[in-house]
Amino acid sequence: MFSLSNFLVGFLDTLTGHLALTVFLLAVTDERAVKRRLKKLPLLLLSPLIAVLFSAGLYTVPALETSRYFISSFAILVMCTLWVRWAWQFRFWQSLAATCMAGIFQVADATVSMLVPISLAATIGLHLGISIAISLLLYKLRFGAWFCLLLENKSASWQIALLLFALEAAMEMLLRLAYGIQPRFLTFYYLLALTLVVLMAVLIVHLAQRFDTARKIQAQQDVIAQQRLYEQDLEMIRREVRTFRHDYKNLLASLAEQAGEGELEELCHTLSELDAGFDQRLGNKIQLSTQIGNLQLPEARSLLLSKLTAMREKGIDCRLEALYPIAAVDMDVWDFVRCLGILIDNAMEAALNTERPWVEIVLLAQERQVFLRVSNSYTNVIEPGKMWDDGWSTKGAGRGLGLSSYQRILENYPNVSTSASWENGVFVQEMTVEGRA
């Protein structure tokens, strides 16, 4: 029977656990604006009350006696995850990962508190004191910085979250099994549990370091690819200059003859054509080399460099315009990269079917807004009603992904608007990412 005293004890115990969890959340997320997060704490304090009422309801079902604790713990985990998502503005998997990591430390803290046979009030004080001490140690060891770095690996966020969920569930299981351990073995049992927590923390740091190493390697590959692109452009510019130098004397002779005969209008026209031709042959290459540096998103820049190289190898004339630095985009960067890749791939495929293939990529940033436009030469006739269907392709049904996958990605971003148009042999795709408040 769930009595009033059980309710009060359960509420105090659950409230203490939530407060300790909050302390560990501040540590594992490497939070510096502590006061701003604590202002959102009152909403979390509803969770202990809901959890105790939920547990009281579970007591009315005798068949759930063995699993009552785990059902209640799972409910608390869900409520804390939702609070973290609201308070930290994390994505769901990041919120789950942070909650589970803090939960692992909180369970270990509770384990240490159980080692000392003292009163309930003293246990609560010891629990909170240990949580603060461990959190300060985590801050000093920069554990939160490594953990946040691991959370940045958005491509594997759900795997990390599920791993930590499994580890947190294992810790809850170990804590619950302690009630069946003989008293003389309890000290060794708790020490074993604490050792497992330390090993889990070391594992997280190791995974974060591996991710950091992989990211640095990717950055190095990005630099190498950019240098290769620069070298190719410089080589082409050198050849153009040599060609121009080779014809320099003939050009001067022709200009001198026109000047001598008083053909000033023809002379101006020739000079204008010479200047335009030289700028067209060299200006685009110089612009392509310099403006790529304005795209300051490493993931997007790597993709763009690979696509520029691929277009060059296929004989597609590529024009790039990125006049201002683009340091951030208000959507998941990997989703932005996927959208950019889909638009460029479609443009490349369509342009190759034209007599003079070309692709133009425009990236503009203004405050928190990012504008992307991908244009290409195009000769086929477009059926607008079928353009977004699965498998739609200009080469026939079932031969391409079309733009349907692109649309599915953007369904999660109400702040993104798109448009598509086709006129006079030019196909244009536009995407605008507005800044979210």
Disulfide bonds with the S-S distance in Angstrom:
none
